[in-house]
Amino acid sequence: MIRYLKKIKKLLFKNEFDQKFLNNQENNFSKKFVSKNNKKIILFQAPMDYYFVLITRTIIFEKHLDSCLIGSWPYSINPLKKRSIIIFEFFHYLKNIFFFWMLKVKWKKIYKKNNINLSENFSSYNLKSILFSIKNFKKITQQIKSKKDILKIKFEGIYIGDLLFDSYIRYRAKPYLNKNDFFLKYIIFKTLIVYYNSTDFIKKNNIEMYYTSYASYITNGLPVRVFLSKKIKVYSLSSYYGENYATMLTSKHPNARKNYNNLLQDFKRQRNPQKKIDISRNLLKQRFFGDGDRLTKYLDIKPNYKFVNEKNFNYEGVVFLHDFYDAPREIGLRLFTDFYEWYEFLNYIIKKNDLNFAFKFHPNIKTESKVFNGYLKKNYNCNFLDPKISNLSIYKNKNFKTGISVCGSVLYELLYFRKIPIYLSNNLISPLNIHKLPKNKNEYEKLIINYNKIKINNKMITDMLKIYYMTVNDQSDLECVIAKKVGLKDTNFTNLNDIRKYFEKTEMEIKKFKP
């Protein structure tokens, strides 16, 4: 209870950085909002994210000082575990309304220092949005006869099925979807609210572009797709080193992840290619034998690469499981509806074909995932590795031959150690065509059973290093001069002192910047 109250206090009340940021008197920004009567609006998502506050601050100064800047609040759905009595869920919704309102009061002041008027909330209820949702609700729900039907759903030409599915998995805190759950109906109703409000905002305003932190789930992803459908430019500003400082999203590629299929071709334009390959090789060595690399920086729990000669390890293959509560559709899972179904299939074929394989849980998981992992260990008779066994100890074991993941970073690690990677969706090494992406479950089973027919060669490893180099390095669709000069992605946004340090660096560069 005390820990919970401390968390609430941390969220709702100003911390040391908030005070410093809000008290900043530097005259780098105009203190007056530009009126909405201005010809064009620049719309910003306004998440509770200090990185996004700083990156938008630099972009505004470089590009939008004289623009009308509007912010949209992206929070409305909060994780809610299934309750036996629906009245508890009702009170949970009421609590969230009040809680999010309190949070918005704090962050509205913060974004105001960036000249962003946090005035919009596409999830808000009003008479017109409610009537619209009621009118169209049945058009969606009557399409749902099975879980797979949800994945096919479009509304007014915009594909929303994957967003519905991922939102349910994440916010219901369940590893699989129940099509009859009231909470799914709530998400559908909320989807229609977001759709109406975002399209209505477009009708009433001349929007030039939209900046977002994420493009997943309904509250983040749906506005992105609505704006793209109306030919409005959308940029994603990700703090993750594997993504660009600024990526222009498209209707064909509406997710913020880099398009790995283009990176190998893009590498051909690099000068001193062998030097770049050597840089990649050294960065990966640093990951395994040093202090880590940029692509593992974002992880709350750092991967364990400490080598121990595991004499009792005699498995030929390991299934590297994902967090069961992550967004399965966003990362490209297609043959299975969710990670639980994927796990059950693999468990079945491993036993059916008497494969000497084991399972390893993902090290960075949500609290609810730990509980579900315990459920799997208790109810499934299969081999689960001790979580203390490091990946490096697995890779270097002479008995180990192949690793399985949907699209995780473990795949290029496997290739680096000349182990056979088996994947299910686009990832850093899929452009190398080590094997074809299976089109159905039969192909997937054959691929796993015959893994030893897959051959690894030097060219594959070299090409992987090329793509890795392009992944680590920035190819932004905007210049982001200040952010890159400061090295904004180096900030540890869980550390207030680090946030303050990079804020000060940012302000110094803003003073020196000449548009």
C-alpha positions in Angstrom: 0.0 0.0 0.0 2.8 2.4 0.9 4.6 1.6 -2.4 1.3 2.3 -4.3 0.9 5.7 -2.5 4.5 6.6 -3.3 3.9 5.8 -7.0 0.7 7.9 -7.0 2.6 10.8 -5.4 5.4 10.5 -8.0 2.9 10.7 -10.8 0.6 13.4 -9.6 3.0 15.9 -7.9 5.8 17.9 -9.3 9.3 16.5 -8.9 12.6 18.4 -8.9 12.9 18.4 -12.6 9.3 19.6 -13.1 10.0 22.5 -10.8 13.2 23.4 -12.7 11.6 23.1 -16.1 8.5 25.1 -15.1 10.6 27.8 -13.4 12.9 28.2 -16.4 12.9 31.9 -17.3 15.0 31.7 -20.5 13.4 33.6 -23.3 14.0 31.0 -25.9 10.3 30.5 -26.6 7.5 33.0 -27.1 5.3 33.1 -24.0 2.1 33.5 -26.0 0.2 30.8 -27.7 -0.4 31.3 -31.4 -4.1 31.5 -32.1 -6.0 28.6 -33.8 -7.0 31.2 -36.3 -3.5 30.8 -37.7 -3.6 29.1 -41.1 -2.2 25.7 -40.0 -1.9 23.7 -36.8 0.9 21.5 -35.7 -0.6 18.8 -33.5 1.5 17.0 -30.8 0.6 13.9 -28.8 1.3 14.9 -25.2 2.5 11.8 -23.3 3.8 11.7 -19.7 7.3 11.3 -21.2 10.2 13.6 -20.4 12.1 12.5 -23.6 9.1 13.5 -25.7 9.0 16.9 -23.8 12.6 17.6 -24.7 12.6 16.2 -28.3 9.5 18.3 -29.1 11.1 21.3 -27.5 14.0 21.0 -29.9 11.8 20.4 -33.0 9.5 23.3 -32.1 12.5 25.7 -31.9 13.9 24.4 -35.2 10.7 24.4 -37.2 7.5 25.7 -35.5 8.2 28.7 -33.3 5.6 30.7 -35.2 3.0 27.9 -35.6 -0.1 27.2 -33.6 0.8 24.2 -31.4 -1.9 22.0 -30.0 -1.5 19.0 -27.8 -3.7 15.9 -27.5 -3.9 13.8 -24.3 -3.3 10.1 -25.1 -4.6 8.4 -22.0 -8.0 6.9 -21.4 -7.7 3.1 -21.0 -5.8 1.7 -18.0 -4.9 -2.0 -17.4 -7.8 -3.8 -15.7 -7.6 -7.4 -14.7 -10.8 -9.4 -15.0 -13.1 -9.1 -12.0 -15.9 -11.4 -11.0 -18.2 -8.6 -10.1 -18.8 -6.0 -12.8 -19.5 -3.2 -10.4 -15.8 -3.2 -9.4 -14.9 -2.6 -13.0 -17.4 0.3 -13.1 -15.7 2.0 -10.1 -12.3 1.4 -11.7 -13.4 3.4 -14.8 -14.6 6.2 -12.5 -11.3 6.2 -10.7 -9.4 6.4 -13.9 -11.4 9.4 -15.1 -10.5 11.3 -12.0 -6.9 10.0 -12.0 -6.2 10.9 -15.6 -7.8 14.4 -15.1 -5.3 15.0 -12.2 -2.4 13.9 -14.3 -3.4 16.1 -17.2 -3.5 19.1 -14.9 0.2 18.6 -14.2 1.3 17.8 -17.7 -0.7 20.6 -19.3 1.6 23.0 -17.4 4.7 21.2 -18.6 3.8 21.2 -22.2 2.7 24.9 -22.0 6.4 25.7 -21.5 6.9 24.3 -25.0 4.1 26.6 -26.3 1.9 23.5 -26.7 -1.7 24.1 -25.7 -2.8 20.7 -24.3 -6.5 21.2 -25.1 -7.5 18.0 -27.0 -8.5 14.6 -25.8 -9.7 12.3 -28.6 -10.9 9.8 -26.0 -13.3 12.3 -24.4 -17.0 11.7 -24.3 -19.5 14.2 -25.7 -23.0 13.9 -27.0 -22.0 13.6 -30.7 -19.2 11.1 -30.1 -21.4 9.0 -27.9 -24.3 9.0 -30.5 -21.8 8.1 -33.2 -20.4 5.2 -31.2 -23.9 3.9 -30.4 -24.9 4.1 -34.1 -21.8 2.2 -35.3 -21.1 -0.1 -32.5 -23.1 -3.0 -33.9 -21.4 -2.6 -37.3 -18.2 -3.8 -35.7 -19.4 -6.3 -33.1 -21.6 -8.2 -35.5 -18.5 -9.1 -37.5 -17.0 -10.9 -34.6 -17.7 -14.7 -34.7 -14.3 -15.8 -33.5 -11.0 -14.2 -32.3 -9.6 -14.2 -35.8 -12.5 -12.2 -37.1 -11.4 -9.3 -34.9 -8.1 -9.1 -36.8 -9.9 -8.5 -40.1 -11.9 -5.5 -38.9 -11.8 -2.2 -40.8 -13.9 0.9 -40.1 -14.5 3.3 -42.9 -11.6 1.9 -44.8 -9.1 2.1 -41.9 -7.7 -1.2 -40.6 -8.3 -1.3 -36.8 -8.4 -5.1 -36.0 -4.8 -5.3 -34.9 -5.1 -2.3 -32.6 -8.3 -3.7 -31.0 -6.5 -7.0 -30.4 -3.3 -5.6 -29.0 -5.2 -3.1 -26.8 -7.2 -5.9 -25.3 -4.2 -8.1 -24.5 -2.3 -5.1 -22.9 -5.1 -3.4 -21.0 -7.1 -6.4 -20.0 -3.9 -8.0 -18.7 -4.7 -11.3 -20.3 -2.5 -13.3 -22.6 -5.4 -14.2 -24.9 -8.5 -12.6 -26.1 -12.1 -13.4 -25.0 -14.4 -12.3 -27.7 -17.4 -12.2 -25.3 -15.7 -10.1 -22.7 -17.4 -6.8 -21.8 -14.0 -5.1 -21.7 -13.6 -5.9 -25.4 -16.9 -4.2 -26.1 -15.7 -1.2 -24.0 -12.5 -1.0 -26.2 -14.6 -1.1 -29.4 -16.9 1.7 -28.0 -13.8 3.7 -27.0 -12.3 3.2 -30.5 -15.4 4.7 -32.1 -15.1 7.7 -29.7 -11.5 8.2 -30.7 -12.3 7.9 -34.4 -15.2 10.4 -34.2 -13.2 13.0 -32.2 -10.1 12.8 -34.3 -12.0 13.1 -37.6 -14.1 15.9 -36.2 -11.0 17.7 -35.2 -9.6 17.3 -38.8 -12.9 18.8 -40.2 -12.7 21.8 -38.0 -9.0 22.5 -38.2 -6.3 22.9 -40.8 -3.7 20.4 -39.5 -0.3 20.5 -41.2 1.4 17.6 -39.3 1.1 15.4 -36.3 3.9 14.2 -33.9 3.4 11.1 -31.9 5.5 9.1 -29.5 4.0 5.7 -30.4 1.8 4.2 -33.0 0.5 1.2 -31.1 -2.8 0.4 -29.4 -6.0 2.4 -30.0 -5.2 5.6 -28.1 -1.9 6.0 -30.0 -2.3 4.1 -33.2 -5.8 5.1 -34.3 -5.2 8.8 -34.5 -2.1 8.1 -36.5 -4.1 6.0 -39.1 -6.9 8.6 -39.2 -4.5 11.4 -40.0 -2.6 9.3 -42.5 -5.9 8.5 -44.3 -6.5 12.3 -44.6 -3.1 12.8 -46.1 -1.7 14.6 -43.0 2.0 14.1 -42.3 2.7 12.0 -39.3 6.1 11.7 -37.5 7.0 9.3 -34.8 9.6 10.5 -32.2 10.9 7.4 -30.5 13.4 7.4 -27.6 14.5 3.9 -28.5 18.0 3.7 -30.1 16.8 1.1 -32.7 14.4 3.8 -34.1 15.2 7.1 -35.7 14.9 10.4 -33.9 12.1 11.2 -36.3 10.4 8.7 -38.6 7.7 9.7 -41.2 4.9 7.2 -41.0 2.9 6.1 -44.0 -0.3 4.2 -44.6 1.7 1.2 -45.8 4.1 1.5 -42.8 2.1 3.0 -40.0 4.2 1.6 -37.2 7.2 3.4 -35.7 9.6 0.5 -36.2 12.4 0.8 -38.8 11.7 -0.9 -42.1 14.5 -3.5 -42.0 13.9 -4.5 -45.6 15.4 -1.2 -46.8 18.4 -1.1 -44.6 20.7 -3.5 -46.5 20.1 -1.6 -49.7 20.7 1.7 -47.8 24.0 0.4 -46.5 25.4 0.4 -50.0 25.5 4.2 -49.9 27.8 4.2 -46.8 31.4 5.3 -47.2 34.1 3.0 -45.8 31.8 0.0 -45.6 34.4 -2.3 -44.0 35.0 0.2 -41.2 31.2 0.3 -40.5 31.1 -3.5 -40.4 33.9 -3.5 -37.9 32.1 -1.0 -35.8 29.0 -3.3 -35.7 31.2 -6.3 -34.8 32.8 -4.3 -31.9 29.4 -3.0 -30.7 28.1 -6.6 -30.4 31.3 -7.7 -28.7 30.6 -4.9 -26.2 27.1 -6.2 -25.7 28.3 -9.8 -24.9 31.6 -9.1 -23.2 31.4 -5.5 -22.1 28.9 -3.0 -20.7 26.1 -3.4 -23.2 25.2 -1.5 -26.4 22.7 1.0 -27.5 20.0 -1.5 -28.6 19.9 -3.0 -25.1 20.0 0.4 -23.3 16.2 0.7 -23.1 15.7 -2.5 -21.1 14.8 -2.1 -17.4 16.4 -5.4 -16.6 19.7 -5.7 -18.4 20.3 -9.0 -20.3 22.6 -11.5 -18.5 25.5 -12.3 -20.8 27.8 -13.6 -18.1 29.4 -16.8 -19.4 29.2 -20.0 -17.3 30.0 -23.4 -18.6 26.6 -25.1 -18.0 27.7 -28.7 -18.0 24.2 -30.0 -17.5 22.8 -28.1 -20.5 22.2 -30.6 -23.3 19.4 -29.0 -25.3 19.7 -28.7 -29.1 17.2 -25.9 -29.3 15.7 -23.1 -27.1 12.4 -21.2 -27.6 13.1 -17.7 -26.5 9.6 -16.6 -25.3 8.2 -13.1 -25.6 6.4 -11.2 -22.9 2.9 -12.6 -23.2 1.3 -9.2 -22.6 3.2 -7.4 -25.3 1.5 -6.3 -28.6 1.6 -9.5 -30.7 0.1 -7.9 -33.9 2.3 -4.8 -33.8 5.5 -7.0 -34.0 4.1 -9.0 -36.9 2.7 -12.2 -35.3 0.4 -13.6 -38.0 0.1 -17.4 -37.9 -1.1 -17.2 -34.3 -3.5 -14.8 -32.6 -1.3 -14.3 -29.6 1.9 -15.4 -27.8 0.1 -17.9 -25.7 -1.3 -19.7 -28.8 2.2 -19.6 -30.3 3.6 -21.2 -27.1 1.0 -23.9 -27.0 1.7 -24.8 -30.6 5.4 -25.0 -30.1 5.0 -27.1 -26.9 2.8 -29.5 -28.9 5.2 -30.0 -31.9 8.2 -30.3 -29.6 6.5 -33.2 -27.8 5.0 -34.7 -31.0 8.4 -34.8 -32.7 10.4 -35.6 -29.6 12.6 -32.6 -30.1 15.3 -31.9 -27.5 14.2 -28.3 -27.0 13.6 -26.1 -23.9 11.8 -22.8 -23.2 13.3 -19.6 -21.8 11.2 -16.8 -20.4 11.8 -13.2 -21.5 13.9 -11.4 -18.9 12.0 -8.1 -19.3 8.4 -8.8 -18.4 5.5 -7.0 -16.8 4.3 -8.0 -13.3 1.3 -9.9 -14.6 3.7 -11.9 -16.9 5.6 -13.2 -13.9 2.3 -14.6 -12.6 1.4 -16.2 -15.9 4.9 -17.7 -16.3 4.4 -19.4 -13.0 1.1 -20.7 -14.3 2.8 -22.2 -17.3 5.5 -23.9 -15.2 2.8 -25.4 -13.0 0.4 -26.6 -15.7 2.6 -27.6 -18.6 4.9 -30.5 -18.6 7.8 -29.1 -20.6 11.4 -28.0 -20.0 11.8 -24.5 -18.7 15.3 -23.2 -18.3 16.6 -21.7 -15.1 16.2 -17.9 -15.7 19.7 -17.4 -14.3 21.2 -19.2 -17.3 22.6 -16.4 -19.5 22.1 -16.3 -23.3 25.8 -16.3 -23.8 26.2 -19.6 -21.9 23.5 -21.0 -24.2 25.1 -19.7 -27.4 28.5 -21.0 -26.6 27.3 -24.5 -25.5 28.4 -27.2 -28.0 25.1 -29.0 -27.7 23.0 -26.0 -28.7 22.1 -25.7 -32.4 19.0 -23.5 -32.9 16.9 -20.8 -31.3 13.3 -19.8 -32.0 11.7 -16.4 -31.6 9.0 -14.5 -33.4 11.2 -11.5 -34.1 13.3 -10.8 -31.0 16.8 -9.4 -30.9 18.0 -12.9 -29.9 17.8 -13.8 -33.6 20.7 -11.7 -34.7 22.6 -12.8 -31.6 22.1 -16.4 -32.6 23.4 -15.6 -36.1 26.5 -13.8 -34.6 27.4 -17.1 -32.8 26.6 -19.2 -36.0 23.5 -20.8 -34.5 20.4 -21.3 -36.6 17.7 -18.6 -36.0 14.1 -19.5 -36.8 11.6 -16.5 -37.0 8.0 -15.8 -37.8 7.9 -12.1 -38.8 10.0 -9.3 -40.2 13.0 -8.6 -38.0 16.6 -7.4 -38.3 17.8 -10.6 -40.1 14.7 -11.5 -42.1 16.0 -9.6 -45.2 18.9 -12.1 -45.3 16.5 -14.9 -46.3 18.1 -17.4 -44.0 14.8 -19.2 -44.4 11.4 -18.3 -45.9 8.7 -16.9 -43.6 6.2 -19.8 -43.1 2.8 -19.2 -44.7 0.9 -21.6 -42.4 1.4 -23.8 -39.4 2.4 -26.9 -41.4 5.3 -25.0 -43.0 6.3 -23.7 -39.6 6.4 -27.2 -38.1 8.5 -28.5 -41.0 10.8 -25.6 -40.6 11.4 -26.4 -37.0 11.7 -30.1 -37.4 14.2 -29.7 -40.3 16.2 -26.8 -38.8 19.5 -28.6 -39.4 19.0 -28.2 -43.1 19.4 -24.4 -42.7 22.9 -23.4 -43.4 24.7 -20.4 -42.0 27.5 -18.7 -44.1 29.9 -15.8 -43.7 27.9 -13.5 -46.1 24.8 -13.8 -43.8 26.8 -12.7 -40.8 28.4 -9.8 -42.7 25.0 -8.7 -44.0 23.6 -8.9 -40.5 26.4 -6.6 -39.3 25.5 -4.1 -42.1 21.8 -4.0 -41.1 22.8 -3.8 -37.4 24.9 -0.7 -38.2 22.0 0.9 -40.0 19.7 0.0 -37.1 21.9 1.6 -34.5 22.5 4.7 -36.5 20.0 7.4 -37.3 18.3 8.0 -40.6 15.7 10.5 -39.5 13.2 12.1 -41.9 13.7 15.4 -40.1 17.1 17.0 -39.4 16.7 17.0 -35.5 19.9 19.1 -35.4 19.8 20.0 -31.7 18.6 16.5 -30.4 21.4 14.8 -32.3 24.0 17.3 -31.2 23.0 16.8 -27.6 22.7 13.0 -28.0 19.2 13.1 -26.5 18.7 9.4 -26.7 21.6 8.9 -24.2 19.3 10.3 -21.5 18.3 7.9 -18.7 14.7 9.1 -18.2 14.3 7.1 -15.0 16.9 9.3 -13.4 16.0 12.9 -12.5 19.6 14.1 -12.4 20.2 12.8 -15.9 17.0 14.4 -17.2 18.1 17.7 -15.7 21.5 17.4 -17.2 20.2 16.8 -20.7 17.6 19.6 -20.3 20.5 22.0 -19.6 22.4 20.7 -22.6 19.3 21.2 -24.7 18.8 24.7 -23.6 22.5 25.6 -24.3 22.2 24.3 -27.8 18.9 26.1 -28.3 20.6 29.4 -27.4 23.3 28.8 -30.0 21.1 27.5 -32.7 20.6 29.7 -35.8 17.5 28.7 -37.8 
